[in-house]
């Protein structure tokens, strides 16, 4: 059951975690079609970035191997590493490839998410699929349903919350209004059914994301360690 916009007895400001659970549901829903849109170029860009990372590691290990052969002190070896032209060139290439690898999926993800949010928030449901699943609605400052322009403006304003390294999102932790930066910029509010706690399945969904994040981090660390070992073996086979 969703709250009626503008009815203070039926709705309260939605809290940060309630809102995060809804957003992450939308993100999961948007991920597959977004990847389908850019799978080809994104896969090639990721392969290029991985190859560039390996070249950076090789250049770094070659520089350190040269310092070891010359008997450089640690500080001298570090300075030599920072000034090495091969390391600098490889690092510059890696930065460019990493930007390209991130740009394709991020652009597609933003496009699909924009459709979900704008279409949902301007509809009679007043919310994206994730918000609907959690009984949340988005309204303007007067409790009315958003028009297309305001819904689009709210989505664009969300970029400011991301660009502040999520500080804009964390503003929603502060009650009683729980307004994120993009809520303030677009003069909108997110409401939840009064006295309705976040469902247990939504809490489990957040916990699952935490577990998956830790597992992904461990796999990434393992892959990076293997790449470093391989680069070291090539530079210092003795």
Rosetta blueprint (number, residue, H / E / L):
1 X L
2 X L
3 X L
4 X L
5 X L
6 X L
7 X L
8 X L
9 X L
10 X L
11 X E
12 X E
13 X E
14 X L
15 X L
16 X H
17 X H
18 X H
19 X H
20 X H
21 X H
22 X H
23 X H
24 X H
25 X H
26 X H
27 X H
28 X H
29 X H
30 X H
31 X H
32 X H
33 X H
34 X H
35 X H
36 X H
37 X H
38 X H
39 X H
40 X H
41 X H
42 X H
43 X H
44 X H
45 X H
46 X H
47 X H
48 X H
49 X H
50 X H
51 X H
52 X H
53 X H
54 X H
55 X H
56 X H
57 X H
58 X H
59 X H
60 X H
61 X H
62 X H
63 X H
64 X H
65 X H
66 X H
67 X H
68 X H
69 X H
70 X H
71 X L
72 X L
73 X L
74 X H
75 X H
76 X H
77 X H
78 X H
79 X H
80 X H
81 X H
82 X H
83 X H
84 X L
85 X H
86 X H
87 X H
88 X H
89 X H
90 X H
91 X H
92 X H
93 X H
94 X H
95 X H
96 X H
97 X H
98 X H
99 X H
100 X H
101 X H
102 X H
103 X H
104 X H
105 X H
106 X H
107 X H
108 X H
109 X H
110 X H
111 X H
112 X H
113 X H
114 X H
115 X H
116 X H
117 X H
118 X H
119 X H
120 X H
121 X H
122 X H
123 X L
124 X L
125 X L
126 X L
127 X L
128 X L
129 X H
130 X H
131 X H
132 X H
133 X H
134 X L
135 X L
136 X E
137 X E
138 X E
139 X E
140 X E
141 X L
142 X L
143 X L
144 X L
145 X E
146 X L
147 X L
148 X H
149 X H
150 X H
151 X H
152 X H
153 X H
154 X H
155 X H
156 X H
157 X H
158 X H
159 X H
160 X H
161 X H
162 X H
163 X H
164 X L
165 X L
166 X L
167 X H
168 X H
169 X H
170 X H
171 X H
172 X H
173 X H
174 X L
175 X L
176 X L
177 X L
178 X L
179 X L
180 X L
181 X H
182 X H
183 X H
184 X H
185 X H
186 X H
187 X L
188 X E
189 X E
190 X E
191 X E
192 X E
193 X E
194 X L
195 X L
196 X L
197 X L
198 X L
199 X L
200 X H
201 X H
202 X H
203 X H
204 X H
205 X H
206 X H
207 X H
208 X H
209 X H
210 X H
211 X H
212 X H
213 X H
214 X H
215 X H
216 X H
217 X H
218 X H
219 X H
220 X H
221 X H
222 X H
223 X H
224 X H
225 X H
226 X H
227 X H
228 X H
229 X H
230 X H
231 X H
232 X H
233 X H
234 X H
235 X H
236 X L
237 X L
238 X L
